[in-house]
Amino acid sequence: MANSLLDNIDVHDAGDKIILSSPDEATLKYVLEEMRKEGEQGIQQPMKVGKKWNASFEHPGLGQCTVEKIGFEIIITGESEGAVVARSGEFRDKGALITR
């Protein structure tokens, strides 16, 4: 059985971003272009970090979340807990506290 291109790509969930890394820049660029065609948002072009090439794109669950501000509360709703936690990251980085 032939190896897939994705066998050469490491995937890391970094909250609001998904990070892809590979020792081969061409493979990473090809995968990113295919993802762009499928509608992925916020794609950052590959950069060399050490011996690997890294790129990132917006976590897919973020686009499925809604954010409402009521007074001093921010209410985030989404299809999964992971998506809501990822979306809340930008607010937590600015000092927001999770109350429930």
Secondary structure, 3 states (H helix, E strand, C coil): CCCCHHHHCEEEECCCEEEEEECCHHHHHHHHHHHHHCCCCCCEEEEEECCEEEEEEECHHHHHCEEEEECCEEEEECCCHHHHHHHHHHHHHCCCCCCC
